[in-house]
Amino acid sequence: MFAAVRELPQVILTMRRLRADAGPTALRQLYKHLVLACRLLLREHNQWESGPDRILAAASRMPGLTALATPSLAEISSAWRDGEAELVLKPVTVAVDQLLTWYAAQLAA
């Protein structure tokens, strides 16, 4: 996850594609792209966080972005490992939808 801020549009496009096909098998990639997009958005605003849980929490405090209610990395990993990805897929897709909607509004402003 060493992407530069200039790569944010590509990350968003990939996240949109993953969201369109969001099934349990896409959970890991969708979650990774959500975290990466949030990390890059934070870096744009000179905020440097590490760790998925801290990155998502910090992104939830960005102006105009509704708090992202995503499961923790531990919950995502556990669900994936136990073959129960569908249990955490819904909150991840909701968070992705929130971020995509917010990002589109930021571009339109």
Contacts in CASP RR format, 6 or more apart in sequence:
PFRMAT RR
TARGET T0000
AUTHOR 0000-0000-0000
METHOD contacts of the structure
MODEL  1
MFAAVRELPQVILTMRRLRADAGPTALRQLYKHLVLACRLLLREHNQWES
GPDRILAAASRMPGLTALATPSLAEISSAWRDGEAELVLKPVTVAVDQLL
TWYAAQLAA
1 32 0 8 1.000
1 35 0 8 1.000
1 36 0 8 1.000
1 39 0 8 1.000
3 11 0 8 1.000
3 36 0 8 1.000
3 39 0 8 1.000
3 40 0 8 1.000
4 40 0 8 1.000
5 40 0 8 1.000
5 43 0 8 1.000
5 44 0 8 1.000
7 40 0 8 1.000
8 37 0 8 1.000
8 40 0 8 1.000
8 41 0 8 1.000
8 44 0 8 1.000
11 33 0 8 1.000
11 36 0 8 1.000
11 37 0 8 1.000
11 40 0 8 1.000
12 37 0 8 1.000
12 100 0 8 1.000
12 103 0 8 1.000
14 33 0 8 1.000
15 30 0 8 1.000
15 33 0 8 1.000
15 34 0 8 1.000
15 37 0 8 1.000
15 96 0 8 1.000
15 99 0 8 1.000
15 100 0 8 1.000
16 100 0 8 1.000
18 26 0 8 1.000
18 29 0 8 1.000
18 30 0 8 1.000
18 33 0 8 1.000
18 96 0 8 1.000
19 30 0 8 1.000
19 93 0 8 1.000
19 96 0 8 1.000
19 97 0 8 1.000
19 100 0 8 1.000
22 30 0 8 1.000
22 89 0 8 1.000
22 93 0 8 1.000
22 96 0 8 1.000
23 85 0 8 1.000
23 86 0 8 1.000
23 89 0 8 1.000
24 83 0 8 1.000
24 85 0 8 1.000
24 86 0 8 1.000
24 89 0 8 1.000
25 85 0 8 1.000
27 76 0 8 1.000
27 79 0 8 1.000
27 80 0 8 1.000
27 85 0 8 1.000
27 88 0 8 1.000
27 89 0 8 1.000
27 92 0 8 1.000
28 76 0 8 1.000
28 80 0 8 1.000
30 89 0 8 1.000
30 92 0 8 1.000
30 93 0 8 1.000
30 96 0 8 1.000
31 52 0 8 1.000
31 70 0 8 1.000
31 76 0 8 1.000
31 92 0 8 1.000
33 96 0 8 1.000
34 56 0 8 1.000
34 68 0 8 1.000
34 70 0 8 1.000
34 92 0 8 1.000
34 95 0 8 1.000
34 96 0 8 1.000
34 99 0 8 1.000
35 51 0 8 1.000
35 52 0 8 1.000
35 55 0 8 1.000
35 56 0 8 1.000
37 99 0 8 1.000
37 103 0 8 1.000
38 55 0 8 1.000
38 56 0 8 1.000
38 58 0 8 1.000
38 59 0 8 1.000
38 68 0 8 1.000
38 99 0 8 1.000
39 49 0 8 1.000
39 55 0 8 1.000
41 59 0 8 1.000
41 62 0 8 1.000
41 103 0 8 1.000
42 48 0 8 1.000
42 49 0 8 1.000
42 55 0 8 1.000
42 58 0 8 1.000
42 59 0 8 1.000
42 62 0 8 1.000
45 62 0 8 1.000
47 58 0 8 1.000
49 55 0 8 1.000
49 58 0 8 1.000
51 73 0 8 1.000
52 73 0 8 1.000
53 72 0 8 1.000
53 73 0 8 1.000
56 68 0 8 1.000
56 70 0 8 1.000
56 95 0 8 1.000
59 65 0 8 1.000
59 68 0 8 1.000
59 99 0 8 1.000
60 66 0 8 1.000
60 67 0 8 1.000
60 68 0 8 1.000
61 67 0 8 1.000
62 102 0 8 1.000
64 102 0 8 1.000
65 98 0 8 1.000
65 99 0 8 1.000
65 102 0 8 1.000
66 98 0 8 1.000
66 102 0 8 1.000
68 95 0 8 1.000
68 98 0 8 1.000
68 99 0 8 1.000
69 91 0 8 1.000
69 94 0 8 1.000
69 95 0 8 1.000
70 76 0 8 1.000
70 91 0 8 1.000
70 92 0 8 1.000
70 95 0 8 1.000
71 79 0 8 1.000
71 88 0 8 1.000
71 91 0 8 1.000
71 92 0 8 1.000
75 88 0 8 1.000
76 88 0 8 1.000
76 92 0 8 1.000
79 85 0 8 1.000
79 87 0 8 1.000
79 88 0 8 1.000
END
